[in-house]
Amino acid sequence: MTKKTLASIATALSATLVACPPAVARDTAPAADAAPAAEIVLPDDVRWGPLNAARGDASPRAGNLWGDRTTPGASGFLVKFEEGFASPPHIHNVTYRGLVIEGLMHNDDPDAANMWLPPGSFWTQPAGESHITAAKGSSNLAYIEIQDGPYLVKPADEAFDNGERPINVAPSNLVWLDASDIDWLELPESAKVGNPPQMAFLWGNPQPGALSGTLLKLPAGFSGEIRGNGSPLRAVVIQGAISHSLSNSGVAQTLPQGSYFGSEGSSGHQITCSPDSECIIYLRTTGSIVLH
């Protein structure tokens, strides 16, 4: 067991709430006179390029979903890893968070034994810490998020300690809460029985004015609306497929794993989970999430 393995569910919840520092003030609500904007990005629409240009074809491929990882500011992007990929020891200039979408990922100290993280896993990598990243599987895809760019790869001999500590959280270590546990998760009564939606807190503080990241698990066939309570909403489909439309638009689009939808202001997102399997969506918001 490596130093990053979380020994219990309680430890997992505690660590995810404090693992990363507060965000820079770049995910803020638009001015009152700005028109709400919404966007959708499918994996097929992503413009792929090398994650680390210095390694050329040996680098994983990366593509922005929102923001721009090469410039100052927060951003979220997809990364594809070839089967059997293993990086040399290296560091990053910024802390990042990761979610496994497809395949198996390993991210740890250079001398640590492989600890493969399956789809739905969450990890953080502090700025300055030497580590390796590896992938196992014919198709490997992860969502990566940073608080402030640009995202750079640097040699391990430039390592430093920024005071943060890394964590790896497998799906079995996540703590799922439903509407009976979360008094601000608004749901119709019909959705509170049987197999209701659930949320798992990953980082931050889900209080008014504070930035946080959560996973939302929806049962197969669920249909409802998600709003960011007037703040910017950024969402990535981690598992399953959903039908998505802007509320009252009447135009639905299927979003597979790795898709992004987001909005500024109070735009509502009507989503329907596939009837064949449950869906898991990563949500980054300021303040509470409205689901009804």
MARROKE-151280 format. One record per residue (C-alpha): residue number from 1; z, x, y. Coordinates in Angstrom, 2 decimals, padded with zeros to 5 digits, m for minus. Example, Ala and Ser with C-alpha at 12.3 -4.5 7.8 and 13.67 -1.06 7.14 Angstrom:
BEGIN
[1; [007.80; 012.30; m004.50]]
[2; [007.14; 013.67; m001.06]]
//
This chain:
BEGIN
[1; [000.00; 000.00; 000.00]]
[2; [m000.97; 001.43; 003.38]]
[3; [001.02; 001.33; 006.57]]
[4; [m001.07; m001.60; 007.80]]
[5; [m000.36; m003.94; 004.90]]
[6; [001.82; m006.89; 005.98]]
[7; [004.53; m007.58; 003.48]]
[8; [005.10; m011.25; 004.14]]
[9; [003.70; m014.34; 005.83]]
[10; [006.43; m014.21; 008.45]]
[11; [005.56; m010.64; 009.31]]
[12; [001.89; m011.57; 009.56]]
[13; [002.53; m014.30; 012.12]]
[14; [004.85; m012.14; 014.19]]
[15; [002.47; m009.19; 014.22]]
[16; [m000.56; m011.19; 015.24]]
[17; [001.22; m012.64; 018.23]]
[18; [002.11; m009.24; 019.68]]
[19; [m000.55; m006.92; 018.33]]
[20; [m002.73; m006.66; 021.43]]
[21; [m002.01; m006.36; 025.15]]
[22; [m002.75; m009.12; 027.65]]
[23; [m006.40; m009.53; 028.55]]
[24; [m007.88; m008.25; 031.73]]
[25; [m008.57; m010.98; 034.26]]
[26; [m012.20; m011.53; 033.32]]
[27; [m011.87; m014.65; 031.14]]
[28; [m011.01; m016.97; 033.97]]
[29; [m012.05; m020.52; 034.69]]
[30; [m015.03; m020.93; 037.04]]
[31; [m014.60; m021.99; 040.63]]
[32; [m014.08; m025.70; 041.14]]
[33; [m017.53; m026.11; 042.68]]
[34; [m019.31; m024.31; 039.82]]
[35; [m021.23; m026.43; 037.34]]
[36; [m019.86; m026.24; 033.77]]
[37; [m022.14; m024.12; 031.60]]
[38; [m022.45; m024.14; 027.82]]
[39; [m024.31; m021.85; 025.46]]
[40; [m025.12; m021.44; 021.76]]
[41; [m026.15; m018.22; 019.99]]
[42; [m027.26; m018.23; 016.35]]
[43; [m027.27; m015.04; 014.25]]
[44; [m031.08; m015.21; 014.19]]
[45; [m031.10; m015.18; 018.00]]
[46; [m028.98; m012.02; 018.30]]
[47; [m030.70; m008.92; 019.69]]
[48; [m029.63; m006.19; 017.26]]
[49; [m029.22; m002.52; 018.10]]
[50; [m027.13; 000.44; 016.91]]
[51; [m023.38; 000.08; 017.33]]
[52; [m023.19; 003.84; 017.91]]
[53; [m026.48; 005.07; 019.36]]
[54; [m025.52; 008.69; 018.67]]
[55; [m025.79; 008.08; 014.89]]
[56; [m029.18; 006.39; 015.06]]
[57; [m030.23; 004.77; 011.77]]
[58; [m026.90; 005.72; 010.16]]
[59; [m025.07; 003.41; 012.56]]
[60; [m024.16; m000.20; 011.77]]
[61; [m026.22; m002.77; 013.69]]
[62; [m024.58; m004.77; 016.47]]
[63; [m025.54; m007.67; 018.69]]
[64; [m023.74; m009.43; 021.55]]
[65; [m022.66; m013.06; 021.22]]
[66; [m021.02; m013.27; 024.65]]
[67; [m020.46; m010.67; 027.34]]
[68; [m021.90; m007.15; 027.02]]
[69; [m020.04; m004.51; 025.03]]
[70; [m021.81; m001.71; 026.95]]
[71; [m020.41; m002.72; 030.36]]
[72; [m016.96; m003.41; 031.88]]
[73; [m015.44; m006.75; 030.92]]
[74; [m014.48; m008.65; 027.80]]
[75; [m017.10; m009.29; 025.11]]
[76; [m017.61; m010.49; 021.55]]
[77; [m020.31; m009.21; 019.20]]
[78; [m021.47; m009.22; 015.59]]
[79; [m021.69; m006.05; 013.49]]
[80; [m023.75; m005.68; 010.29]]
[81; [m022.82; m003.00; 007.77]]
[82; [m025.09; m001.77; 004.99]]
[83; [m023.73; m001.86; 001.44]]
[84; [m021.65; 001.24; 000.77]]
[85; [m021.32; 002.13; 004.46]]
[86; [m018.46; 004.53; 005.25]]
[87; [m017.92; 006.05; 008.67]]
[88; [m016.56; 009.51; 009.39]]
[89; [m013.11; 009.62; 011.02]]
[90; [m013.42; 008.57; 014.66]]
[91; [m011.65; 006.80; 017.53]]
[92; [m012.56; 004.19; 020.13]]
[93; [m011.83; 004.22; 023.83]]
[94; [m010.71; 000.56; 023.71]]
[95; [m008.69; m001.60; 021.33]]
[96; [m010.70; m004.10; 019.34]]
[97; [m010.03; m007.12; 017.12]]
[98; [m012.13; m007.93; 014.07]]
[99; [m012.76; m010.90; 011.77]]
[100; [m014.59; m010.56; 008.45]]
[101; [m017.37; m013.13; 008.08]]
[102; [m019.25; m011.83; 005.02]]
[103; [m018.62; m009.10; 002.46]]
[104; [m015.62; m006.80; 002.19]]
[105; [m014.30; m004.50; 004.92]]
[106; [m011.90; m001.56; 004.89]]
[107; [m010.41; m000.20; 008.13]]
[108; [m007.56; 002.28; 007.90]]
[109; [m006.33; 005.84; 008.28]]
[110; [m008.78; 008.46; 006.98]]
[111; [m006.53; 009.32; 004.02]]
[112; [m005.58; 005.75; 003.05]]
[113; [m006.67; 004.18; m000.23]]
[114; [m009.30; 001.47; 000.09]]
[115; [m007.84; m001.93; 000.95]]
[116; [m010.77; m004.35; 000.96]]
[117; [m010.46; m007.29; 003.34]]
[118; [m012.37; m010.44; 002.25]]
[119; [m014.02; m013.06; 004.50]]
[120; [m011.53; m014.74; 006.82]]
[121; [m009.45; m011.57; 007.26]]
[122; [m008.30; m010.37; 010.68]]
[123; [m007.59; m006.82; 011.82]]
[124; [m006.95; m004.84; 014.97]]
[125; [m007.77; m001.23; 015.78]]
[126; [m005.87; 000.37; 018.68]]
[127; [m007.67; 002.59; 021.14]]
[128; [m007.26; 006.28; 020.39]]
[129; [m006.21; 006.06; 016.74]]
[130; [m008.24; 008.02; 014.19]]
[131; [m009.57; 005.79; 011.40]]
[132; [m012.51; 005.08; 009.13]]
[133; [m014.43; 001.85; 008.56]]
[134; [m016.18; 001.02; 005.29]]
[135; [m018.05; m001.93; 003.80]]
[136; [m018.55; m003.15; 000.25]]
[137; [m021.01; m005.85; m000.71]]
[138; [m024.70; m006.62; m000.41]]
[139; [m024.17; m008.42; 002.92]]
[140; [m021.40; m007.42; 005.32]]
[141; [m020.85; m009.07; 008.68]]
[142; [m017.92; m008.95; 011.09]]
[143; [m017.11; m010.38; 014.51]]
[144; [m015.65; m007.80; 016.91]]
[145; [m013.97; m008.57; 020.24]]
[146; [m012.80; m006.30; 023.04]]
[147; [m010.81; m006.97; 026.19]]
[148; [m012.65; m004.55; 028.46]]
[149; [m015.77; m002.46; 027.90]]
[150; [m017.67; m000.39; 027.48]]
[151; [m017.08; 000.00; 023.72]]
[152; [m017.49; 003.67; 022.79]]
[153; [m017.16; 005.77; 019.62]]
[154; [m015.59; 009.20; 020.06]]
[155; [m014.67; 012.10; 017.73]]
[156; [m011.34; 012.09; 015.91]]
[157; [m010.21; 015.30; 017.62]]
[158; [m009.85; 013.26; 020.84]]
[159; [m007.23; 010.96; 019.25]]
[160; [m004.30; 009.68; 021.33]]
[161; [m001.44; 007.21; 020.91]]
[162; [m001.66; 004.24; 023.27]]
[163; [001.52; 002.63; 021.94]]
[164; [m000.16; m000.12; 019.91]]
[165; [m000.08; m000.33; 016.12]]
[166; [m002.90; m001.53; 013.87]]
[167; [m002.65; m004.46; 011.51]]
[168; [m004.66; m005.90; 008.62]]
[169; [m004.14; m009.57; 007.75]]
[170; [m005.76; m011.00; 004.61]]
[171; [m006.39; m014.77; 004.43]]
[172; [m003.43; m015.16; 002.06]]
[173; [m001.14; m013.83; 004.83]]
[174; [m002.23; m016.33; 007.47]]
[175; [000.20; m019.09; 008.47]]
[176; [m001.60; m022.43; 008.79]]
[177; [m000.03; m025.17; 010.92]]
[178; [m001.16; m028.79; 011.28]]
[179; [m000.64; m031.38; 014.02]]
[180; [002.88; m032.15; 012.84]]
[181; [003.82; m028.53; 013.61]]
[182; [001.95; m028.19; 016.94]]
[183; [002.90; m030.78; 019.53]]
[184; [m000.05; m029.99; 021.84]]
[185; [m002.76; m030.28; 019.15]]
[186; [m004.16; m033.70; 020.00]]
[187; [m005.56; m035.55; 016.98]]
[188; [m006.34; m039.19; 016.19]]
[189; [m003.89; m040.75; 013.73]]
[190; [m006.62; m040.99; 011.09]]
[191; [m006.96; m037.19; 011.12]]
[192; [m003.26; m036.54; 010.53]]
[193; [m003.22; m037.80; 006.95]]
[194; [m004.70; m036.42; 003.75]]
[195; [m006.23; m033.04; 004.59]]
[196; [m005.79; m032.64; 008.38]]
[197; [m007.17; m029.82; 010.56]]
[198; [m004.97; m026.73; 010.73]]
[199; [m004.58; m023.74; 013.04]]
[200; [m003.48; m020.14; 012.50]]
[201; [m002.37; m018.11; 015.53]]
[202; [m003.78; m014.57; 015.62]]
[203; [m002.90; m013.05; 018.98]]
[204; [m001.80; m013.84; 022.51]]
[205; [000.26; m016.75; 023.77]]
[206; [m001.13; m020.31; 023.47]]
[207; [000.59; m021.55; 026.61]]
[208; [m000.86; m022.79; 029.93]]
[209; [m002.54; m019.97; 031.79]]
[210; [m002.28; m017.47; 028.89]]
[211; [m005.12; m016.12; 026.78]]
[212; [m004.97; m016.37; 022.98]]
[213; [m007.02; m016.35; 019.81]]
[214; [m006.62; m018.80; 016.93]]
[215; [m008.39; m019.90; 013.78]]
[216; [m009.17; m023.59; 013.38]]
[217; [m009.62; m024.87; 009.82]]
[218; [m011.45; m028.18; 009.44]]
[219; [m011.68; m030.16; 006.20]]
[220; [m015.10; m030.87; 004.72]]
[221; [m016.79; m033.73; 006.57]]
[222; [m014.46; m033.62; 009.59]]
[223; [m015.99; m034.80; 012.85]]
[224; [m014.38; m034.43; 016.28]]
[225; [m014.50; m032.85; 019.71]]
[226; [m013.16; m029.49; 020.93]]
[227; [m012.34; m028.82; 024.60]]
[228; [m010.88; m025.76; 026.24]]
[229; [m008.77; m027.79; 028.69]]
[230; [m010.85; m026.68; 031.67]]
[231; [m010.77; m022.96; 030.81]]
[232; [m013.54; m020.83; 029.29]]
[233; [m013.92; m021.59; 025.57]]
[234; [m015.46; m019.06; 023.20]]
[235; [m015.90; m020.02; 019.54]]
[236; [m017.39; m018.26; 016.49]]
[237; [m018.10; m019.91; 013.13]]
[238; [m016.31; m017.74; 010.56]]
[239; [m016.72; m019.86; 007.43]]
[240; [m018.92; m022.79; 006.47]]
[241; [m021.53; m024.52; 008.60]]
[242; [m021.10; m027.07; 011.37]]
[243; [m023.27; m029.51; 013.23]]
[244; [m022.77; m029.00; 016.96]]
[245; [m023.73; m030.88; 020.09]]
[246; [m022.44; m031.09; 023.62]]
[247; [m020.49; m034.30; 024.02]]
[248; [m022.71; m037.22; 025.09]]
[249; [m025.89; m035.14; 024.69]]
[250; [m026.92; m036.65; 021.36]]
[251; [m028.75; m033.43; 020.40]]
[252; [m027.19; m031.81; 017.32]]
[253; [m027.85; m028.34; 015.95]]
[254; [m026.67; m026.71; 012.72]]
[255; [m024.60; m023.58; 013.30]]
[256; [m024.18; m021.29; 010.24]]
[257; [m021.59; m018.54; 009.80]]
[258; [m021.72; m016.01; 012.60]]
[259; [m022.90; m018.53; 015.21]]
[260; [m021.31; m018.72; 018.66]]
[261; [m020.78; m021.62; 021.01]]
[262; [m018.96; m021.50; 024.30]]
[263; [m018.57; m023.09; 027.70]]
[264; [m017.11; m022.63; 031.14]]
[265; [m015.06; m025.44; 032.61]]
[266; [m014.37; m028.65; 030.74]]
[267; [m017.49; m029.14; 028.60]]
[268; [m016.76; m030.88; 025.30]]
[269; [m018.19; m029.73; 021.99]]
[270; [m018.80; m032.35; 019.31]]
[271; [m018.61; m030.71; 015.88]]
[272; [m019.02; m031.99; 012.33]]
[273; [m018.09; m029.84; 009.36]]
[274; [m020.41; m029.76; 006.36]]
[275; [m019.43; m032.34; 003.71]]
[276; [m019.66; m029.66; 001.03]]
[277; [m016.91; m027.26; 002.14]]
[278; [m014.25; m026.68; 004.78]]
[279; [m015.05; m024.83; 008.00]]
[280; [m013.14; m022.13; 009.86]]
[281; [m013.82; m021.46; 013.56]]
[282; [m012.35; m018.70; 015.71]]
[283; [m011.33; m019.93; 019.17]]
[284; [m010.59; m017.82; 022.24]]
[285; [m009.16; m019.88; 025.09]]
[286; [m006.81; m019.78; 028.03]]
[287; [m004.11; m022.40; 027.50]]
[288; [m004.09; m025.08; 024.84]]
[289; [m006.98; m026.44; 022.81]]
[290; [m007.79; m030.13; 022.78]]
[291; [m009.13; m031.41; 019.46]]
[292; [m009.76; m035.10; 018.99]]
//
